[in-house]
Structure formats: structure tokens, C-alpha cells
Amino acid sequence: MKKPERFGGEIDILFDDTIPIELKIRRGRKGPLNLAEIDDAFPPAGQAAAYASVSRVGIVAILDLPDTDAPLGNLESCATVVERRFPEDSPYPTCIVIISFRCHHPKPSATH
């Protein structure tokens, strides 16, 4: 369900009117996104956390299109969970599940 703007921004999908899903496309980068390097400062996680005030669960789905032919990873390397406290003095954290879908996107001139 597409929802109107709240919290100074607009979430992409609001599932069951409680679980925010933020959609991102990452392209034009030399290497693939390394989810092991993502921490609670990751901006899309903060945006999803702002909308997850009721459910305390949010999802960020990333379509990763790196320029290089990086090997595809296993399922364990495709997802991670970060915790945000929104507001910062909240006694309970909000968990944001970040899922990265890595795809190969060769340039037309690079194909044989």
C-alpha cells in the first residue's frame, strides 16, 4: 500500500499498514555492496526505522547492480539485521532487515 508522506519523507511500501519496506537500487559502483560493513548509520535503515514506530520491524530491499562481475554469494551473505533506536532514548530497539539482491548487469557493448 502506498502511503502519504509522514516523518519528513515517504516510505515506498507500507505492508499491512504497519511494516515499512524501503526499496533501493544501487548501480554504477565498481564492487558489490558488502552487507558485513553496514551498521546502524546506514541511511535507508534510518528511514525505515522512522516508519516502524508501531511494529518495530522494517525492511530495506536493495537491488545491487555492480559494474564488475563479482561472484554471487550465498543466502547468508544476502541479508543482515541492524538495530536503530528511534527515538534515541527508546527502551526497545527497532530491527531493520536489509536484504541485497545482487544481479549482473553487463553493458551491451561488453557482451559477445
N, C-alpha and C positions, 0 to 999 in steps of 0.2 A: 504494500500500500504506500503510495507516495503521500508524504505529509507536508504541510506548510512549514515555513521557516520557524524555528524555535532556537533558543540559546545562541542567537547571533549567527546561525548557519542553517544549512538544510541537509539532513541525512538522506542518503539515496533510497533506502528501503526501510520501512518500519514493519517488521513481521509481528502479526497478532497485536498490533498497537503497543508493543512493549519492548521488543528486541530490535535494536538498531543494526542495520547492515550497511556498511560503508564499502563502496566499490571503487577500486583504483586500477589504473593501467599504468604500467611502468615500462617505458620503451626508450630507445636511444642511449642506453647505458652500455658500457663495454662488457660488464660482467653481470651475472645474475644476482638477485637480491639474496643476501645471506641472513636468514632469519635468526641465526645464533647471535648476530650483532644488534638485533632490535631490542630496545629497552623501553622503559615506561615513558621516555621522552619522544617516542615515535608519534608525529603529529596526527596521522589518521586514527591512532588508538585514543588519543585525547578527544577527538571529535566524536568518536563512537561512545566513549565513556560519558560525555556530557549528555547524550541522549539516553543512556542506560540508567537513569536515576531510579527507575522503578524496579526493573528486572535485575540490575547489577551484572548483566551479561550483555556483551556486544560482540559483533563480528566485523572484521575487516577482510575482504576478499580482494586479492591483488592478482591481476593478470600480468605476469612478468615476461616481457619480450626483449631479452638482451640481444645485442648485436653479434655476440660471439656464439659459437656452437658449444656451449657449456653442457657437460653431461647432465642428464636428468637425474635427480636424486630419488631417494626412496620416500615413502609416505611420511616417515618420521621427520624428515627434513623439510617438509612442506607446511608444517603448522607449528605454532608456538602460542603461548598464552602470556600476556603481560597484565600486571595489576596496576590500576590507577585509583587514586583516592580523589573523588570528586563530590563535594569539596575536599580540600586537603585535610581538614580535621575530621573527616568521616571515620567512624569507628570500624566500618567494614569496607574492604576494597571492592572495586568493580573489576571484573575479569573480562578482558578483551581477547578473543580468539582471533589470531591473524593467520590466514591461510594464503599461501602463494601458489598460484598455478603457473609453472614455468613452461613456456612454449618456445619452439624455434620459429623464427620469422625471418627466413632468408630474403635478401634483396633479390628482385627479379634478375638483375644482371649477374648475380652470384650463382644462379642455377645453371646447370649444364644441359 
